[in-house]
């Protein structure tokens, strides 16, 4: 199973690299030299940066989590695949939100972030319970991965999804990077 753990970790890294590549390839180049096209491109780049930060944060958390184990189980493998499924939809949600920022596209993006986070939490729980029996050691791993206030992130994302219904443009410009930024600050 140690070889399988190494292969699964490499597979997950490859999937995440492909996700980031697809997102940047989805950016529409400016073909006409006019301000409107450049403004549209800047909006797409803004959404891309938000999504890049989200996916990069998930990559960091995934790597931190997999550093906790030398061996693995089939359950861990299944939860890793379950986590990668919604994460791999990030380019689609990013493209939809960049092309047409409406209540629906922003809420779908927020839900995707929430579902991905939930699937990752299942993976984290599976790995920590596989590796440790001591509850204090499990809490240390959770803090290392999610920061001191890991449930605050979940609550903020839920609030942001509700706010996206009323203020979709504000969500994508100001609010959607907030949970990722808060998480990054907690890690430092």
PyMOL commands that place a pseudoatom at each C-alpha (Angstrom):
pseudoatom trace, name=CA, resn=UNK, resi=1, chain=A, elem=C, hetatm=0, pos=[0.000, 0.000, 0.000]
pseudoatom trace, name=CA, resn=UNK, resi=2, chain=A, elem=C, hetatm=0, pos=[2.986, 2.355, 0.406]
pseudoatom trace, name=CA, resn=UNK, resi=3, chain=A, elem=C, hetatm=0, pos=[3.548, 2.359, -3.362]
pseudoatom trace, name=CA, resn=UNK, resi=4, chain=A, elem=C, hetatm=0, pos=[-0.145, 3.010, -3.893]
pseudoatom trace, name=CA, resn=UNK, resi=5, chain=A, elem=C, hetatm=0, pos=[0.022, 5.987, -1.492]
pseudoatom trace, name=CA, resn=UNK, resi=6, chain=A, elem=C, hetatm=0, pos=[2.885, 7.464, -3.504]
pseudoatom trace, name=CA, resn=UNK, resi=7, chain=A, elem=C, hetatm=0, pos=[1.037, 6.904, -6.770]
pseudoatom trace, name=CA, resn=UNK, resi=8, chain=A, elem=C, hetatm=0, pos=[-2.198, 8.368, -5.400]
pseudoatom trace, name=CA, resn=UNK, resi=9, chain=A, elem=C, hetatm=0, pos=[-0.375, 11.450, -4.139]
pseudoatom trace, name=CA, resn=UNK, resi=10, chain=A, elem=C, hetatm=0, pos=[1.270, 11.893, -7.569]
pseudoatom trace, name=CA, resn=UNK, resi=11, chain=A, elem=C, hetatm=0, pos=[-2.076, 11.317, -9.317]
pseudoatom trace, name=CA, resn=UNK, resi=12, chain=A, elem=C, hetatm=0, pos=[-3.760, 13.952, -7.155]
pseudoatom trace, name=CA, resn=UNK, resi=13, chain=A, elem=C, hetatm=0, pos=[-0.955, 16.441, -7.855]
pseudoatom trace, name=CA, resn=UNK, resi=14, chain=A, elem=C, hetatm=0, pos=[-1.330, 15.763, -11.586]
pseudoatom trace, name=CA, resn=UNK, resi=15, chain=A, elem=C, hetatm=0, pos=[-5.100, 16.276, -11.485]
pseudoatom trace, name=CA, resn=UNK, resi=16, chain=A, elem=C, hetatm=0, pos=[-4.655, 19.566, -9.625]
pseudoatom trace, name=CA, resn=UNK, resi=17, chain=A, elem=C, hetatm=0, pos=[-1.995, 20.711, -12.108]
pseudoatom trace, name=CA, resn=UNK, resi=18, chain=A, elem=C, hetatm=0, pos=[-4.346, 19.903, -14.988]
pseudoatom trace, name=CA, resn=UNK, resi=19, chain=A, elem=C, hetatm=0, pos=[-7.175, 21.815, -13.265]
pseudoatom trace, name=CA, resn=UNK, resi=20, chain=A, elem=C, hetatm=0, pos=[-4.968, 24.909, -13.013]
pseudoatom trace, name=CA, resn=UNK, resi=21, chain=A, elem=C, hetatm=0, pos=[-3.847, 24.516, -16.629]
pseudoatom trace, name=CA, resn=UNK, resi=22, chain=A, elem=C, hetatm=0, pos=[-7.400, 24.207, -17.934]
pseudoatom trace, name=CA, resn=UNK, resi=23, chain=A, elem=C, hetatm=0, pos=[-8.429, 27.322, -16.009]
pseudoatom trace, name=CA, resn=UNK, resi=24, chain=A, elem=C, hetatm=0, pos=[-5.708, 29.449, -17.574]
pseudoatom trace, name=CA, resn=UNK, resi=25, chain=A, elem=C, hetatm=0, pos=[-6.399, 28.026, -21.048]
pseudoatom trace, name=CA, resn=UNK, resi=26, chain=A, elem=C, hetatm=0, pos=[-10.059, 29.036, -20.671]
pseudoatom trace, name=CA, resn=UNK, resi=27, chain=A, elem=C, hetatm=0, pos=[-9.095, 32.722, -20.532]
pseudoatom trace, name=CA, resn=UNK, resi=28, chain=A, elem=C, hetatm=0, pos=[-10.283, 34.486, -23.678]
pseudoatom trace, name=CA, resn=UNK, resi=29, chain=A, elem=C, hetatm=0, pos=[-7.484, 36.407, -25.412]
pseudoatom trace, name=CA, resn=UNK, resi=30, chain=A, elem=C, hetatm=0, pos=[-8.174, 39.937, -26.592]
pseudoatom trace, name=CA, resn=UNK, resi=31, chain=A, elem=C, hetatm=0, pos=[-8.448, 39.836, -30.388]
pseudoatom trace, name=CA, resn=UNK, resi=32, chain=A, elem=C, hetatm=0, pos=[-9.698, 43.387, -30.922]
pseudoatom trace, name=CA, resn=UNK, resi=33, chain=A, elem=C, hetatm=0, pos=[-7.849, 46.306, -29.454]
pseudoatom trace, name=CA, resn=UNK, resi=34, chain=A, elem=C, hetatm=0, pos=[-10.692, 47.983, -27.553]
pseudoatom trace, name=CA, resn=UNK, resi=35, chain=A, elem=C, hetatm=0, pos=[-11.392, 48.841, -23.943]
pseudoatom trace, name=CA, resn=UNK, resi=36, chain=A, elem=C, hetatm=0, pos=[-14.485, 46.621, -23.640]
pseudoatom trace, name=CA, resn=UNK, resi=37, chain=A, elem=C, hetatm=0, pos=[-12.552, 43.472, -24.530]
pseudoatom trace, name=CA, resn=UNK, resi=38, chain=A, elem=C, hetatm=0, pos=[-9.768, 44.361, -22.103]
pseudoatom trace, name=CA, resn=UNK, resi=39, chain=A, elem=C, hetatm=0, pos=[-12.315, 44.962, -19.332]
pseudoatom trace, name=CA, resn=UNK, resi=40, chain=A, elem=C, hetatm=0, pos=[-13.875, 41.551, -20.010]
pseudoatom trace, name=CA, resn=UNK, resi=41, chain=A, elem=C, hetatm=0, pos=[-10.429, 39.959, -19.907]
pseudoatom trace, name=CA, resn=UNK, resi=42, chain=A, elem=C, hetatm=0, pos=[-9.643, 41.670, -16.606]
pseudoatom trace, name=CA, resn=UNK, resi=43, chain=A, elem=C, hetatm=0, pos=[-12.891, 40.261, -15.158]
pseudoatom trace, name=CA, resn=UNK, resi=44, chain=A, elem=C, hetatm=0, pos=[-11.929, 36.766, -16.355]
pseudoatom trace, name=CA, resn=UNK, resi=45, chain=A, elem=C, hetatm=0, pos=[-8.460, 37.162, -14.845]
pseudoatom trace, name=CA, resn=UNK, resi=46, chain=A, elem=C, hetatm=0, pos=[-10.004, 38.245, -11.530]
pseudoatom trace, name=CA, resn=UNK, resi=47, chain=A, elem=C, hetatm=0, pos=[-12.207, 35.144, -11.409]
pseudoatom trace, name=CA, resn=UNK, resi=48, chain=A, elem=C, hetatm=0, pos=[-9.220, 33.016, -12.450]
pseudoatom trace, name=CA, resn=UNK, resi=49, chain=A, elem=C, hetatm=0, pos=[-7.087, 34.417, -9.603]
pseudoatom trace, name=CA, resn=UNK, resi=50, chain=A, elem=C, hetatm=0, pos=[-9.837, 33.637, -7.075]
pseudoatom trace, name=CA, resn=UNK, resi=51, chain=A, elem=C, hetatm=0, pos=[-10.125, 30.074, -8.408]
pseudoatom trace, name=CA, resn=UNK, resi=52, chain=A, elem=C, hetatm=0, pos=[-6.357, 29.667, -8.575]
pseudoatom trace, name=CA, resn=UNK, resi=53, chain=A, elem=C, hetatm=0, pos=[-6.091, 30.658, -4.900]
pseudoatom trace, name=CA, resn=UNK, resi=54, chain=A, elem=C, hetatm=0, pos=[-8.822, 28.168, -3.976]
pseudoatom trace, name=CA, resn=UNK, resi=55, chain=A, elem=C, hetatm=0, pos=[-7.269, 25.266, -5.905]
pseudoatom trace, name=CA, resn=UNK, resi=56, chain=A, elem=C, hetatm=0, pos=[-3.743, 26.111, -4.714]
pseudoatom trace, name=CA, resn=UNK, resi=57, chain=A, elem=C, hetatm=0, pos=[-4.994, 26.165, -1.118]
pseudoatom trace, name=CA, resn=UNK, resi=58, chain=A, elem=C, hetatm=0, pos=[-6.622, 22.756, -1.625]
pseudoatom trace, name=CA, resn=UNK, resi=59, chain=A, elem=C, hetatm=0, pos=[-3.320, 21.458, -3.069]
pseudoatom trace, name=CA, resn=UNK, resi=60, chain=A, elem=C, hetatm=0, pos=[-1.451, 22.748, 0.004]
pseudoatom trace, name=CA, resn=UNK, resi=61, chain=A, elem=C, hetatm=0, pos=[-3.938, 21.186, 2.416]
pseudoatom trace, name=CA, resn=UNK, resi=62, chain=A, elem=C, hetatm=0, pos=[-3.878, 17.921, 0.474]
pseudoatom trace, name=CA, resn=UNK, resi=63, chain=A, elem=C, hetatm=0, pos=[-0.088, 17.789, 0.559]
pseudoatom trace, name=CA, resn=UNK, resi=64, chain=A, elem=C, hetatm=0, pos=[-0.024, 18.595, 4.270]
pseudoatom trace, name=CA, resn=UNK, resi=65, chain=A, elem=C, hetatm=0, pos=[-2.570, 15.861, 4.921]
pseudoatom trace, name=CA, resn=UNK, resi=66, chain=A, elem=C, hetatm=0, pos=[-0.748, 13.212, 2.866]
pseudoatom trace, name=CA, resn=UNK, resi=67, chain=A, elem=C, hetatm=0, pos=[2.509, 14.016, 4.682]
pseudoatom trace, name=CA, resn=UNK, resi=68, chain=A, elem=C, hetatm=0, pos=[0.861, 12.593, 7.812]
pseudoatom trace, name=CA, resn=UNK, resi=69, chain=A, elem=C, hetatm=0, pos=[0.809, 9.036, 6.446]
pseudoatom trace, name=CA, resn=UNK, resi=70, chain=A, elem=C, hetatm=0, pos=[3.292, 6.553, 5.054]
pseudoatom trace, name=CA, resn=UNK, resi=71, chain=A, elem=C, hetatm=0, pos=[0.696, 3.931, 4.232]
pseudoatom trace, name=CA, resn=UNK, resi=72, chain=A, elem=C, hetatm=0, pos=[-2.964, 4.103, 3.248]
pseudoatom trace, name=CA, resn=UNK, resi=73, chain=A, elem=C, hetatm=0, pos=[-6.204, 2.202, 2.836]
pseudoatom trace, name=CA, resn=UNK, resi=74, chain=A, elem=C, hetatm=0, pos=[-8.654, 1.767, -0.014]
pseudoatom trace, name=CA, resn=UNK, resi=75, chain=A, elem=C, hetatm=0, pos=[-11.051, 4.013, 1.892]
pseudoatom trace, name=CA, resn=UNK, resi=76, chain=A, elem=C, hetatm=0, pos=[-8.508, 6.844, 1.728]
pseudoatom trace, name=CA, resn=UNK, resi=77, chain=A, elem=C, hetatm=0, pos=[-8.155, 6.266, -2.009]
pseudoatom trace, name=CA, resn=UNK, resi=78, chain=A, elem=C, hetatm=0, pos=[-11.926, 6.416, -2.515]
pseudoatom trace, name=CA, resn=UNK, resi=79, chain=A, elem=C, hetatm=0, pos=[-12.237, 9.598, -0.441]
pseudoatom trace, name=CA, resn=UNK, resi=80, chain=A, elem=C, hetatm=0, pos=[-9.384, 11.154, -2.411]
pseudoatom trace, name=CA, resn=UNK, resi=81, chain=A, elem=C, hetatm=0, pos=[-11.222, 10.420, -5.671]
pseudoatom trace, name=CA, resn=UNK, resi=82, chain=A, elem=C, hetatm=0, pos=[-14.420, 11.772, -4.128]
pseudoatom trace, name=CA, resn=UNK, resi=83, chain=A, elem=C, hetatm=0, pos=[-12.544, 14.991, -3.264]
pseudoatom trace, name=CA, resn=UNK, resi=84, chain=A, elem=C, hetatm=0, pos=[-11.028, 15.314, -6.750]
pseudoatom trace, name=CA, resn=UNK, resi=85, chain=A, elem=C, hetatm=0, pos=[-14.404, 15.040, -8.517]
pseudoatom trace, name=CA, resn=UNK, resi=86, chain=A, elem=C, hetatm=0, pos=[-15.856, 18.385, -7.368]
pseudoatom trace, name=CA, resn=UNK, resi=87, chain=A, elem=C, hetatm=0, pos=[-12.415, 20.010, -7.398]
pseudoatom trace, name=CA, resn=UNK, resi=88, chain=A, elem=C, hetatm=0, pos=[-12.062, 19.071, -11.075]
pseudoatom trace, name=CA, resn=UNK, resi=89, chain=A, elem=C, hetatm=0, pos=[-15.278, 21.012, -11.797]
pseudoatom trace, name=CA, resn=UNK, resi=90, chain=A, elem=C, hetatm=0, pos=[-13.595, 24.251, -10.708]
pseudoatom trace, name=CA, resn=UNK, resi=91, chain=A, elem=C, hetatm=0, pos=[-12.574, 25.227, -14.286]
pseudoatom trace, name=CA, resn=UNK, resi=92, chain=A, elem=C, hetatm=0, pos=[-16.183, 24.869, -15.455]
pseudoatom trace, name=CA, resn=UNK, resi=93, chain=A, elem=C, hetatm=0, pos=[-17.572, 26.925, -12.554]
pseudoatom trace, name=CA, resn=UNK, resi=94, chain=A, elem=C, hetatm=0, pos=[-14.807, 29.509, -13.034]
pseudoatom trace, name=CA, resn=UNK, resi=95, chain=A, elem=C, hetatm=0, pos=[-15.585, 29.839, -16.727]
pseudoatom trace, name=CA, resn=UNK, resi=96, chain=A, elem=C, hetatm=0, pos=[-19.334, 30.103, -16.080]
pseudoatom trace, name=CA, resn=UNK, resi=97, chain=A, elem=C, hetatm=0, pos=[-18.853, 32.805, -13.468]
pseudoatom trace, name=CA, resn=UNK, resi=98, chain=A, elem=C, hetatm=0, pos=[-16.388, 34.750, -15.634]
pseudoatom trace, name=CA, resn=UNK, resi=99, chain=A, elem=C, hetatm=0, pos=[-18.641, 34.645, -18.696]
pseudoatom trace, name=CA, resn=UNK, resi=100, chain=A, elem=C, hetatm=0, pos=[-21.927, 35.395, -16.970]
pseudoatom trace, name=CA, resn=UNK, resi=101, chain=A, elem=C, hetatm=0, pos=[-21.801, 36.615, -13.380]
pseudoatom trace, name=CA, resn=UNK, resi=102, chain=A, elem=C, hetatm=0, pos=[-25.361, 36.061, -12.166]
pseudoatom trace, name=CA, resn=UNK, resi=103, chain=A, elem=C, hetatm=0, pos=[-26.892, 34.926, -8.896]
pseudoatom trace, name=CA, resn=UNK, resi=104, chain=A, elem=C, hetatm=0, pos=[-27.044, 31.367, -10.177]
pseudoatom trace, name=CA, resn=UNK, resi=105, chain=A, elem=C, hetatm=0, pos=[-23.447, 31.101, -11.415]
pseudoatom trace, name=CA, resn=UNK, resi=106, chain=A, elem=C, hetatm=0, pos=[-22.054, 32.685, -8.258]
pseudoatom trace, name=CA, resn=UNK, resi=107, chain=A, elem=C, hetatm=0, pos=[-24.155, 30.437, -5.999]
pseudoatom trace, name=CA, resn=UNK, resi=108, chain=A, elem=C, hetatm=0, pos=[-23.111, 27.364, -8.027]
pseudoatom trace, name=CA, resn=UNK, resi=109, chain=A, elem=C, hetatm=0, pos=[-19.487, 28.409, -7.598]
pseudoatom trace, name=CA, resn=UNK, resi=110, chain=A, elem=C, hetatm=0, pos=[-19.979, 28.859, -3.833]
pseudoatom trace, name=CA, resn=UNK, resi=111, chain=A, elem=C, hetatm=0, pos=[-21.727, 25.496, -3.550]
pseudoatom trace, name=CA, resn=UNK, resi=112, chain=A, elem=C, hetatm=0, pos=[-18.897, 23.844, -5.473]
pseudoatom trace, name=CA, resn=UNK, resi=113, chain=A, elem=C, hetatm=0, pos=[-16.388, 25.342, -3.025]
pseudoatom trace, name=CA, resn=UNK, resi=114, chain=A, elem=C, hetatm=0, pos=[-18.519, 24.051, -0.134]
pseudoatom trace, name=CA, resn=UNK, resi=115, chain=A, elem=C, hetatm=0, pos=[-18.923, 20.557, -1.594]
pseudoatom trace, name=CA, resn=UNK, resi=116, chain=A, elem=C, hetatm=0, pos=[-15.202, 20.344, -2.354]
pseudoatom trace, name=CA, resn=UNK, resi=117, chain=A, elem=C, hetatm=0, pos=[-14.410, 21.420, 1.201]
pseudoatom trace, name=CA, resn=UNK, resi=118, chain=A, elem=C, hetatm=0, pos=[-16.832, 18.842, 2.610]
pseudoatom trace, name=CA, resn=UNK, resi=119, chain=A, elem=C, hetatm=0, pos=[-15.276, 16.050, 0.513]
pseudoatom trace, name=CA, resn=UNK, resi=120, chain=A, elem=C, hetatm=0, pos=[-11.821, 17.133, 1.631]
pseudoatom trace, name=CA, resn=UNK, resi=121, chain=A, elem=C, hetatm=0, pos=[-12.938, 17.022, 5.262]
pseudoatom trace, name=CA, resn=UNK, resi=122, chain=A, elem=C, hetatm=0, pos=[-14.097, 13.428, 4.722]
pseudoatom trace, name=CA, resn=UNK, resi=123, chain=A, elem=C, hetatm=0, pos=[-10.651, 12.627, 3.326]
pseudoatom trace, name=CA, resn=UNK, resi=124, chain=A, elem=C, hetatm=0, pos=[-8.931, 14.385, 6.253]
pseudoatom trace, name=CA, resn=UNK, resi=125, chain=A, elem=C, hetatm=0, pos=[-11.071, 12.509, 8.764]
pseudoatom trace, name=CA, resn=UNK, resi=126, chain=A, elem=C, hetatm=0, pos=[-10.320, 9.205, 7.042]
pseudoatom trace, name=CA, resn=UNK, resi=127, chain=A, elem=C, hetatm=0, pos=[-6.574, 9.830, 7.064]
pseudoatom trace, name=CA, resn=UNK, resi=128, chain=A, elem=C, hetatm=0, pos=[-6.388, 11.064, 10.647]
pseudoatom trace, name=CA, resn=UNK, resi=129, chain=A, elem=C, hetatm=0, pos=[-8.465, 8.134, 11.918]
pseudoatom trace, name=CA, resn=UNK, resi=130, chain=A, elem=C, hetatm=0, pos=[-6.317, 5.737, 9.874]
pseudoatom trace, name=CA, resn=UNK, resi=131, chain=A, elem=C, hetatm=0, pos=[-3.089, 7.147, 11.312]
pseudoatom trace, name=CA, resn=UNK, resi=132, chain=A, elem=C, hetatm=0, pos=[-3.984, 8.124, 14.890]
pseudoatom trace, name=CA, resn=UNK, resi=133, chain=A, elem=C, hetatm=0, pos=[-6.116, 6.923, 17.774]
pseudoatom trace, name=CA, resn=UNK, resi=134, chain=A, elem=C, hetatm=0, pos=[-5.179, 9.722, 20.182]
pseudoatom trace, name=CA, resn=UNK, resi=135, chain=A, elem=C, hetatm=0, pos=[-7.777, 12.531, 19.977]
pseudoatom trace, name=CA, resn=UNK, resi=136, chain=A, elem=C, hetatm=0, pos=[-5.269, 15.258, 20.861]
pseudoatom trace, name=CA, resn=UNK, resi=137, chain=A, elem=C, hetatm=0, pos=[-2.987, 14.126, 18.029]
pseudoatom trace, name=CA, resn=UNK, resi=138, chain=A, elem=C, hetatm=0, pos=[-5.979, 14.187, 15.651]
pseudoatom trace, name=CA, resn=UNK, resi=139, chain=A, elem=C, hetatm=0, pos=[-6.787, 17.759, 16.730]
pseudoatom trace, name=CA, resn=UNK, resi=140, chain=A, elem=C, hetatm=0, pos=[-3.167, 18.772, 16.067]
pseudoatom trace, name=CA, resn=UNK, resi=141, chain=A, elem=C, hetatm=0, pos=[-3.400, 17.410, 12.528]
pseudoatom trace, name=CA, resn=UNK, resi=142, chain=A, elem=C, hetatm=0, pos=[-6.721, 19.181, 11.933]
pseudoatom trace, name=CA, resn=UNK, resi=143, chain=A, elem=C, hetatm=0, pos=[-5.219, 22.455, 13.192]
pseudoatom trace, name=CA, resn=UNK, resi=144, chain=A, elem=C, hetatm=0, pos=[-2.195, 21.984, 10.960]
pseudoatom trace, name=CA, resn=UNK, resi=145, chain=A, elem=C, hetatm=0, pos=[-4.421, 21.464, 7.924]
pseudoatom trace, name=CA, resn=UNK, resi=146, chain=A, elem=C, hetatm=0, pos=[-7.360, 23.779, 8.591]
pseudoatom trace, name=CA, resn=UNK, resi=147, chain=A, elem=C, hetatm=0, pos=[-5.945, 26.362, 11.000]
pseudoatom trace, name=CA, resn=UNK, resi=148, chain=A, elem=C, hetatm=0, pos=[-7.090, 27.250, 14.499]
pseudoatom trace, name=CA, resn=UNK, resi=149, chain=A, elem=C, hetatm=0, pos=[-10.717, 27.991, 13.625]
pseudoatom trace, name=CA, resn=UNK, resi=150, chain=A, elem=C, hetatm=0, pos=[-11.505, 25.434, 10.932]
pseudoatom trace, name=CA, resn=UNK, resi=151, chain=A, elem=C, hetatm=0, pos=[-15.289, 25.646, 11.317]
pseudoatom trace, name=CA, resn=UNK, resi=152, chain=A, elem=C, hetatm=0, pos=[-15.194, 29.430, 10.843]
pseudoatom trace, name=CA, resn=UNK, resi=153, chain=A, elem=C, hetatm=0, pos=[-14.204, 28.814, 7.214]
pseudoatom trace, name=CA, resn=UNK, resi=154, chain=A, elem=C, hetatm=0, pos=[-17.283, 26.624, 6.684]
pseudoatom trace, name=CA, resn=UNK, resi=155, chain=A, elem=C, hetatm=0, pos=[-19.549, 29.219, 8.297]
pseudoatom trace, name=CA, resn=UNK, resi=156, chain=A, elem=C, hetatm=0, pos=[-18.081, 32.083, 6.249]
pseudoatom trace, name=CA, resn=UNK, resi=157, chain=A, elem=C, hetatm=0, pos=[-18.550, 30.150, 3.004]
pseudoatom trace, name=CA, resn=UNK, resi=158, chain=A, elem=C, hetatm=0, pos=[-22.183, 29.435, 3.915]
pseudoatom trace, name=CA, resn=UNK, resi=159, chain=A, elem=C, hetatm=0, pos=[-22.825, 33.110, 4.652]
pseudoatom trace, name=CA, resn=UNK, resi=160, chain=A, elem=C, hetatm=0, pos=[-21.121, 34.111, 1.405]
pseudoatom trace, name=CA, resn=UNK, resi=161, chain=A, elem=C, hetatm=0, pos=[-23.345, 31.767, -0.607]
pseudoatom trace, name=CA, resn=UNK, resi=162, chain=A, elem=C, hetatm=0, pos=[-26.421, 33.454, 0.886]
pseudoatom trace, name=CA, resn=UNK, resi=163, chain=A, elem=C, hetatm=0, pos=[-24.950, 36.922, 0.223]
pseudoatom trace, name=CA, resn=UNK, resi=164, chain=A, elem=C, hetatm=0, pos=[-24.205, 35.877, -3.366]
pseudoatom trace, name=CA, resn=UNK, resi=165, chain=A, elem=C, hetatm=0, pos=[-27.920, 35.608, -3.992]
pseudoatom trace, name=CA, resn=UNK, resi=166, chain=A, elem=C, hetatm=0, pos=[-28.372, 39.290, -3.195]
pseudoatom trace, name=CA, resn=UNK, resi=167, chain=A, elem=C, hetatm=0, pos=[-25.014, 40.675, -4.370]
pseudoatom trace, name=CA, resn=UNK, resi=168, chain=A, elem=C, hetatm=0, pos=[-23.513, 38.345, -7.020]
pseudoatom trace, name=CA, resn=UNK, resi=169, chain=A, elem=C, hetatm=0, pos=[-21.009, 40.849, -8.435]
pseudoatom trace, name=CA, resn=UNK, resi=170, chain=A, elem=C, hetatm=0, pos=[-19.799, 41.814, -4.958]
pseudoatom trace, name=CA, resn=UNK, resi=171, chain=A, elem=C, hetatm=0, pos=[-19.320, 38.161, -4.049]
pseudoatom trace, name=CA, resn=UNK, resi=172, chain=A, elem=C, hetatm=0, pos=[-16.979, 37.489, -6.898]
pseudoatom trace, name=CA, resn=UNK, resi=173, chain=A, elem=C, hetatm=0, pos=[-15.038, 40.750, -6.624]
pseudoatom trace, name=CA, resn=UNK, resi=174, chain=A, elem=C, hetatm=0, pos=[-14.700, 41.131, -2.874]
pseudoatom trace, name=CA, resn=UNK, resi=175, chain=A, elem=C, hetatm=0, pos=[-16.115, 38.255, -0.888]
pseudoatom trace, name=CA, resn=UNK, resi=176, chain=A, elem=C, hetatm=0, pos=[-15.150, 34.976, -2.570]
pseudoatom trace, name=CA, resn=UNK, resi=177, chain=A, elem=C, hetatm=0, pos=[-11.393, 35.268, -1.900]
pseudoatom trace, name=CA, resn=UNK, resi=178, chain=A, elem=C, hetatm=0, pos=[-12.085, 36.045, 1.763]
pseudoatom trace, name=CA, resn=UNK, resi=179, chain=A, elem=C, hetatm=0, pos=[-12.254, 32.457, 3.102]
pseudoatom trace, name=CA, resn=UNK, resi=180, chain=A, elem=C, hetatm=0, pos=[-9.074, 31.454, 1.277]
pseudoatom trace, name=CA, resn=UNK, resi=181, chain=A, elem=C, hetatm=0, pos=[-7.265, 34.575, 2.484]
pseudoatom trace, name=CA, resn=UNK, resi=182, chain=A, elem=C, hetatm=0, pos=[-8.454, 34.041, 6.073]
pseudoatom trace, name=CA, resn=UNK, resi=183, chain=A, elem=C, hetatm=0, pos=[-7.286, 30.435, 5.931]
pseudoatom trace, name=CA, resn=UNK, resi=184, chain=A, elem=C, hetatm=0, pos=[-3.886, 31.473, 4.554]
pseudoatom trace, name=CA, resn=UNK, resi=185, chain=A, elem=C, hetatm=0, pos=[-3.483, 34.052, 7.325]
pseudoatom trace, name=CA, resn=UNK, resi=186, chain=A, elem=C, hetatm=0, pos=[-4.342, 31.446, 9.967]
pseudoatom trace, name=CA, resn=UNK, resi=187, chain=A, elem=C, hetatm=0, pos=[-1.635, 29.141, 8.632]
pseudoatom trace, name=CA, resn=UNK, resi=188, chain=A, elem=C, hetatm=0, pos=[1.121, 31.755, 9.054]
for i in range(1, 188): cmd.bond("trace and resi %d" % i, "trace and resi %d" % (i + 1))
show_as sticks, trace
zoom trace
